[in-house]
Amino acid sequence: MTETHEIRLKRLAMRSMRRGIKEMDIILMRFCDARLQQMDAARLDIYEQLLAENDQDLYQWVSGQRPAPEEFHDIVAEIRKVCVPG
């Protein structure tokens, strides 16, 4: 059985708010609220791959402490634009 688009969005939203680091829960839920509904399937694939990454790495990429890998550069930049002040 394949997953519907709506179920996929709900699953990704749940994965976004159930992270290991509270800061990432907050950042990713803000991003989901702002952008998840508008993403096409290809963009959701990238976001889902990003969610599989380690929270400590993700936080450093989003906070600008370290550059994100090339495959995540665009989505991390979008997350920063939407969710990170300053």
Buried (B, 14 or more C-beta within 10 A) or exposed (E): EEEEEEEBBEEBBEBBEEBEBEEBBBBBBBBBEBBBEEBEEEBBEBBEEBBEEEBEBBBBBBEEEEEBEEEBEEBBEBBBEBBEEE
